[in-house]
């Protein structure tokens, strides 16, 4: 999940993680070994201290003890490489048995994946949170098994709000602009941090578009990237937020999410859209932080339910090596409440199942994460079940920031994005 919604922060390779984990099985290329399952997983950490390696080493050991006839071999790849590398492996007829990454639908469209009902018990398949199960399905068939997820809420620095005399969080865009102006007048560097840089601009963009009744797709599921609502959204953001300097000194098209979060943790940001791990990091640094729903357009009014964006990462099982039974055994194991929650807790993400989110066996959620879970239940996720989404999301990430540049034309930028999306869809 990028987060991505992806949900991880690592974008650079961590040395030593591009080979199978020691003691977890065979060579990684030995796909013919019927007793070994090969898993390729994204590295969620950003260095040795936060690496996913200890988690998967423990899972491999525990799984082999519970199922002595099956070994688990795990290969970790950085988020920047995993989509390309797994695609290369599939094209070379060396697909892993299982992959954990940010997209699945292209492989499903090629007929490369097992459906969930051939892998999991009815109880296990029904245990996924509904919005995640919907996003992981093509038609009515679940191919992308959600693993961990997050939702987005508006964070605000309580100390900066108090210093500025702001007594309650904004509920409408008008409130947001007024609060940002007060914060700017008090010397806050980034009154509202607007990360439209190429790292994860598609998340921020969707949050804003939903809050004006727009979004990426219409009610029929077709892309509506250049809708009237979306054009009006970026006209307003450019005119009312960026032009008056309410989004800080860095042009939004050059501000990445990681940089916006880092500035928030330095106490330089009044408001920013974020996910659960940011709240934990802020508290660790002694920053008083609260969260609220994204304010809605004044045209919609406060009676409209505030929009929420959700992001998930996906487990998928490849047919190529014919290890359906062994894969099913592994998935039933890894989706046990404790195993799933151990991973989610490590990165302050949300587990993808109902039971892991609420039961003592799954560890439950702390009260600070419960609000994100509640938001996730009604969240809109990216159209990840569209095989063209990887290309479309990349187009949005690279271009949407141009809409709010001083010489930018929101209508022209959105129409250009929509045209590129249409071309990508034709290829699939």
Order of alpha helices (4+ residues) and beta strands (2+ residues): beta-alpha-beta-alpha-beta-alpha-alpha-alpha-beta-beta-beta-beta-alpha-alpha-beta-alpha-alpha-alpha-beta-alpha-beta-beta-alpha-alpha-beta-alpha-alpha-beta-alpha-alpha
